[in-house]
Structure formats: structure tokens, C-alpha cells
Amino acid sequence: MGGIINIIVFLVLNAYFFIFIFRYSARVKDPLNSSRYMLVEGSEMFIILLFSTGTLALSSAEGGNGAGGGFNLQAIRLLLLEVALVVSLLVSNEKPKWGLGTQTYFIYLAWITISLTWCSSIEYGIRYILKYLYPFIIMIATSAIVRDEKVFLSMCVWARRVAAVAILSMSVPFIGNLLGGLFWYVTALNLNLATISVISFGLYYYYGKDKKDLIMGILCLLPTLWTVHRSGLLAFFGAMSVFMFMKHKWISLPYIAVVAAVGLAIVFYVPSFHEKMFWKDTENELTVKDIRAGTIETDDIRNNGREALWELLEKQFYKGHEMRGSGIGSCQKFLYDNPSIVKQTHGDYVQMRCDTGLIGFWLYMIVGISIVVHCFIITTLWYVPDHVKCCAMIAAASTTGCYLAMYSENVVTYTMCSTGYSFAIYGVMLGMLSKVKRPTYRYSERGLNF
């Protein structure tokens, strides 16, 4: 049943993508007044639909993770999304808006493309480049197409509604079985929910302080707790800390301290998290006091076999060619060619170093740093409207969450519902920012300052 639903949704969704791309206009509910409809361009409606459905994996193979039986539409879906985004750029009346993040990401893409010349498999290299290409294409597409505040809000509202359905599919067995494979698996959804959470907090602070936004922002944490997902927890609290700092600046430090304290309390005092985080020692149970004393060592932390796999990959692909790596896709080919090994590295940074070396790793880090710094600068400019600042905070916070999770997760693999969201929102910020004219004067109590 789940497979049939996935095929139907896949066909209908892609049909609507291309219909809206070439359509002159469309109607969608006004996000600021649900009793009214607003008219948007067809390409804007395409972006709203694409952004809100990024959590759909459309695969009977356990949400697109490559395990289990059945078909997997993930790769085809990713390719069609990229084609649709390119077509939307070609028909758009506006050109992409380039910012610090897009420029540095272009340099990173150039480097990993060059690494194809020394990779072990062109096929696997191209497949992995497509995963890195998606955030870039959606970033420049949204920068060209989305220029209106209400379109940005519609993206956020509809993405949150679909995320709510995803939460139901995780928490209610009947719905989960009926929609088997429709949504991404739980670890991917948890990272998406970290983004949805900061979106909710952004809507709360800038659009009337509606309690339902605050409640939804907090509820997004629950799936991470009941699935005991450490990377999701790190992404959630990391994103929240960055959001609070950008919203309240230095005054936010007490808020961030509270956020950090809550995170530590979950890890040390929620039994399921404590058991998954640390090796159990009945004679010497680890507590927060051990952090203060600095007595917690690497050997005390459960890594679920990750460290052994990382050592194997680094020995095979990193040692001896640290600067340039073994070429994009080399790790993935090795894992898929060895049936006895897991199919994912469970650590994007290890894979980056192995595939593209320290050059590729640091280029990718510069992309994230550039986005966060650029967004922070935008939030400090007095002439920038609040809705652009709200977008900048969400972009920076969600990007931080994704980058933190990359330490021990396959964030790049499920880019459609992780980094795709973060970079898309950054593109939206660039698009809306392009409509803001920097004034040549500023009002003061004594008159005009020219």
C-alpha cells in the first residue's frame, strides 16, 4: 500500500512542479489572514510546494536510506528537483542574487568537481556531487524567485504543516504503516524539525507572539527525545542558541546558558539518552560533575561502531593524500562494494576529508561560516526590515544545526530535508534583501543625518 501511495504522490507532485513553473499565476492562502487568498506567480507557488514537501522521501526502502527491499525513488526525485529548479531559473524574470554564501559554495562545488579527475569511480562521484549540488541550486533559485515577505511566510507555514504530518507518521503506528516510506526516516526528520523549530520561533517573535508558534517550536523537540537521537538533539540546541544570540545579541547569553543546561540535563538525567550516550558503569555513573572536573574521556562515550569505521576509511582514503583526498564518491563506492560494511559513513566530515581532503573540508566549513556571518551582519543593519532579519536568523540557525549534526550523521545524504532547507532560506533572504534600498540618510532626534 505504501509503495502505491509513494508512486502516486511522486507522479502528482512532479507534475504540479512543472505545471506551476510555466503557469502565470496561482492562488494560495494568505499566511497573515487564513480567510483570504493571495495571488502569487507560478514560479513562487512552485518554490512553496517544493520547500514544503522536502520531507518526502517517496521510497519503500525504509525512507530512502538504502536499506531493506523495495524500490527507491530518492535518486530520481533529487535529479528531477534539480532539473525543475534549473528550469525555474531559466523562466524567471529575475536573476539570482549572489551573496557571500553562494560565492563560497560555488568555489566548493568547483573543487569537488575537479576531484572527479582522481576519484575511484566517476559514477559514484557524480552521484555524490548531485547531493552537494542541490543546496546550491535551490539557494540561487529562491534568491531569484522569492522576493515577497508573504511568499517567504507561506513557505514556512506550509513546511511546518507537512512536518506536523511527518510527526504523526512517526508517533502513530497506524499512520506510519499506511504511509510507509513516504517520509524520510526518523534521523533525517529530526534534523528537519530543528529547522522547523527555529522557523516557529521566528514566527513567534516577529509575527504577533502567537502561543501556537511557541508551542510548535517546543513540540519539534519531542521526536528527537523519544527516538533518543543525539545528533538531532545537538542540532536542535545548537540552532536554538544561534537564533537566540542573533535575536537578543549579548543579552541572549543567559538564554543560551539555559538552553545548554537543558541540553545537558537531557543527556545526563534522561535514562534513555544517558544509556545511549555513555558506556554503563554501575560503580561510577557519569554526571554533570564529571564535565566540570574534565574526567569524561572519549572511551566513555558510545559511538556505535562509528569510530572503527572512520579509522578504516581514513586509513584507506585519507592517509597519504591529506590535502586533496581520494576523490569525490570514493568512500561511498568502497562501502557499497563491501556488503559486510554499513552503507553510510555516519559522519559527513570524515567523508569530506577522505573524498576531497583538507581543502574540500575547509572550503565547506567556510561556506557555513560565511552564511552565518553574513546573516548576523544583516540582523545588525538598522534599515533592514524585520521580515528579512527574521529570515536571516532562521537561515543562520538552521545552517548551524545541520553543520553540527554532520559530525556524526549523514546530513548530505538526505539533503532534501536538511541542508536544502537551510540554504533555501538563505537564498530567500538574498532575494528579499535585493528589494531593500539602503537609504542615504537616517533620522535622528536633531533632524536628518546625511
N, C-alpha and C positions, 0 to 999 in steps of 0.2 A: 504493500500500500504506500509506504513511504517513498519507494522508488518512482511510482507513478506520479505522486504529488510533485516530486522534485523535477521530473521531466516537464510536467505541465507548467510549473512555475518558471522553469528555465526558459521555455519557449515563449510564454506570455511576457515575461519580464524583458527579454531581449527584443521582442517585437515592439514593446512600448518604448524602449530606449531609442530605437531608430525612428519610430513614429514622432516622438517629441523633438528629436534633433532637427527634423525637417519641417516641423509644424511651426506656423507663425506665432501662435499663442496657445495658452491653456489656462484653466481655472484651478485654483487651489484655495482652501480655506485660509482666511486672514489669521495669522498666528496671534495677532493682538486683539482680534474680535472674532470668535469662532462662529458667530451667527452670520458672518458676511464672507463672501468670496472675493478674491482679488485676481486680477488678470496678470499673468506672467508670460514671458517669452517661452517658446517651446524648448529652447536650449536650457533655460533656467529650470523648467519643470523636469527636464532630463537629469540635471545635477541633483535636484531634490530627491528624485526617485532613486538615483544611483547611490547617493550618500546614505539614504535611509535603509537601503537593503544590503549594505556591505556585510552584515552579519549572516547572510545566507550563504551556505557552502554548497547546497544542492548536490549532495553526494550520499550514496548509500554506504559508502566505505567509512563509517564512523566519523562523519562530519568532515571528510576531506583530508584526514591525516595519513592516508595511505595504508592504513591497516584494515584488516577484515576483507570480506568479499564484497562483490557488487561493483557497479560502475562508479566512476568518479568524474564529475563534471567540473571539478575545480580548475584544472589547467585550461580547459576550453572556455570556461566562464571568465577567467582572468584575461585571456587573449582577446575575447570579444569586448570586454570592458575597455581594454586599451585601444582597440580599433574604434569603438564608439566615441571615446574621449578625443582621439585624434580627429575623427570626422567632425565632432562638435567644434573643435578649434578651427577647422577649415571653413565651416559655415558661419562662424561667429563674426559679428560686425566689429568686435573689439580685438585688439592684440593682447597677448599675455603680458602681465606686469611682472617685471623681474625685480627680485629683492635679493638680499644677502643669502637667504636660504636656497633659493632657486639657482643662484650662480654657483655656490659651492657644491650643490648637489649635481649640477651639470659636470663639474670637474671630476667628481667622484665617479659618475657614470662613464666618463671618458677613460678613466684609469681601469675600471673593471672590464671595459670593452677591449682595451689594449691587452689585458691579461689573457684574453682568448688565444693570443698568439703562442702562449706557452702552457696552456691548460691541458689536462689529460683527456678531455672529451669536449669537442665543440658543442655537441648536442646538449650535454648537461650544463655547459657554460651558458649557452643561450637560454636554457630554461631558467637558470638562476638569475640571469640578467633581467628577464621579464618580470621577476618578482621585485627586483630593485627599481625597475623602470616604472611600475605602476604608480608609486607615490609621486614621482616626478611629473608624470603626465597629468594626474589628477590635480596636482598643485598648480601647474600652468593653465590647465583648463578652467579651474574655478577662478583663477585670477583674471581670466579674460571674460568669463560669463557672468559671475556673480558680482554685482556692484550695488545691489539694493539691500537695505537692512532687513526688510521683511522676507526676502528670499533666504538670507542667512538664518533668520529665526525659523522659517519653515523647515530648513534642513535640520536644524537642531531638534525641533518638536517632533518631526516625523521619525527621525533616527531614534529618539527616545521611546516613541510608541512601539516601534518594531523591537527595540531592546526589551521592552516590558513583556512582549510575547515570547522572546527568547528566554527570559527569566522563568516564565510559566512552563516552557518546554523543559527546562532543567529541573524544576521543582515538582511538577505534577507528572507522575509516571505515564498516565494515560495519554496526555498531550505529547510527551516525549516519544512514546512508541508510535503514535499516529503520524508525527512529523519527523520520523527518524531520518537523520541526515540532512534535513532542511537547513538547520542552523549549524554553525561551526561548533566544534566540540568545546567542552567547558573551559579549558585553559585559555583558548582564544577569546571566548565570550567574556571572560573575566577581565581581560585587558581592554576590550571594547567598553565594558561597563565602567572602567576607570575614566575613560574619556566622557562617557555619558554622565558620569557623576559630576565632573567639573563643568560640563555644559549646564547641568541642572543648577549648580551653584552660581554660575554666571547669570543664568536667567533670574535666579532669586535676588541677587544683588542689584541687577540693573533693570529689572522689569517688575517692579511693584512689591518685591519681597513676599511673594505668594508662598504660603507654607507648603503647598503641594510640591513646589520645586525643591525646597529644602528636604522634605521627606523623601522624594525620589532620589536626591543626591546621596542620602544616607542608605536607602534601600539597595542601591547599587553595590554596596559592600557585602551584603548578605551572601550572595552566591560564592564569593571568594572565601567567606568564613565556613560555610557548610561543605564546601568542596576541599577545604584545607589547602588552598593554593598559595604558596609562599611568594612566588613571583607576582601574582595578582595583588597580593597584599602590599608588596613593595611598590608596585606601580601606582596603586591607589593612594597610598600615603605620600609618595614622592610627588605625584601630580597635585595633590591637595596642598602640600607645603608650598610648591611653586606658585600655585594660584593665590594662596593667602598672602605670600610675600609681594606679589605684583599688585594685589588689590590694596593692601594696607601698608606696603613698604616696611620700614623698620619697626613700625608699631606692631607688625604681624608676628614678631619673634615670640611673644608669649603664646599666640595661637599655634605657631609651628611647634613650640615645645609641647603643647597639649596634644597635638596630632602625633608627634613622635612618642609621647608617653603612652597614648592609646595603642599605637602600633606595637610597642614593646610589651605592653600588658597582654595583648592578644597572643603574642609569640610565647611568652613565659607562663601565662596563667590560664590560657585555654588549653585543656589537656590534649586535644587532637593536634593542635599546632605545635605544642611543646614536644609531643612524641615524634612528630614528623620532622621537626627541626633538629633535635638533638638525639644522640645515642643514649638510651636509657641506662642510668646508673642508680640503682636503688639506694646506695650508700652515700651518694653525693649528687643530689638533684641540682641541676643548674638553675640559678635565679638571676634577677637583675643585679644583685650584688656582685656576681661574677663578672659582669660587664664593667662595673665600676673598678673592680680590682684588676681587670685585664687578664683574668685567668682562663677565659674561653679560648680554646685553640681550634685550628682547622679540623683536627681529628675528632673534635666533639660534635661537629655538625654533620648531619646526614646529607649526602649528596646523591643518593640513589644510583650509584654507579657512574655518575656524570664524570667525576674526576678521572676515573680509569679510562673512559672513552676519550676525554680531552687529551690525556697524556699520549694515548695511542695515535690520535690524529696529529698532534703537534710533532710527534716523533716522525710520522710518515710524511707530513706535508709542510711543516714549518721549519724544523731544524735544518740548517744548512742554506736556506734561502729566506731568511727572516724579512728582508726588505720588500721583496716583490711577491712572495708566496709561490704556490704551485699552480696558480691559475684558477679563475672563477669556475665553480662547479666541481672541482677535484674531490672535495670531501663528499659531496652528495653521490658522485659516481662510485667512490670507494664503498660507501655504506650500502648502496643498492646492489653492488656486485658481491656483497658478502651477506648471505641470508641469515647467518648466525648473529649478526650485529643489528642493533636498532637502526631505524631508517633516518633518524634525525639526530643532530649533534646536541640538542638541548642546551645550546649556548652559542648565540649568534656571533659573539665577539671572538670565540675560539675559531669558528668557521671563517670569519673575516680574515683573521691573521693567517690561517692556513691557506686560504684561497688567494688572497690579494696582499698578504704581507702587512708589515707595519705601515707602509704607505697607504694602502687601502683602508686599514683600520683607523688611522688618524684622520684621513680625509672624511671618513664617515662621521667621526666624532666632531670634526669641525662643522659639518652640516648641522648637527643638533645644537651645538653651541651657538652657531650663527643665528639660527631661528630663535632660540631663547633670548639671546642678547638683543636682536632686532625687535622682538615683541616687547621686551622690557623697555627699550627706548621709546617705543610707540606709546606705552602707558604713561610715560612721563611728560609727553608733549601736551601743553595746555590747550592747543587749538584742535586737537583730535577729538571727534565726537565719542560719546560714551559707548555706542554700539561697536565702534571699531576697537576701542580699548578692551571691551568685553571679549571680542573675537580674538584679540592678541593674547589675552590671558589664557583663554581656553587652548589656543594653539601651543603656547609655550608649556603649559602644564601637562597637556596630553602627550606632547613630544617627550618631555622629561620622563613621564610614566613608561612610555614604550622603551626608551633608552635604558632605563633601569632594569626592566624586565628582560632585556636582551642578554643580560649576563648569564641567565640560566634557562632561557626559553627560546622557542623557535619563532620569534616575532616576525621575522622576514617571511617565513613560510606562509603565515596567514595574514599577509599584508593587507588584504581587502578589508579586514575588520580591525586592524591595529594601526600601523603606520599610515595606511591610506587615509584614515580619518584625521590624524594629526596634521599631515601635510596638506590635506584638502582644506582644512580650516585656516591654515597659514596662507594658502592661496586666496581664500575668501577675504582675509584681512588685506592682502595686497590689492585685490580688486576694489574693495570699498575705500581703501586708503587713497587710491588713484583719483577718486572723486572729491577728496578733501583738498581745498585750496589753502595753502599756507598764507595767512594774512601778513601784510607788511607793517601792521601796527597792532598795538594791544591797548585795551582800555585800562586806565588806572584811576585812582581817586582824584588825581590832579588834572586829568584830561587824557589826551591821546599820546601814546609813545610811538614815534615813527622810527 
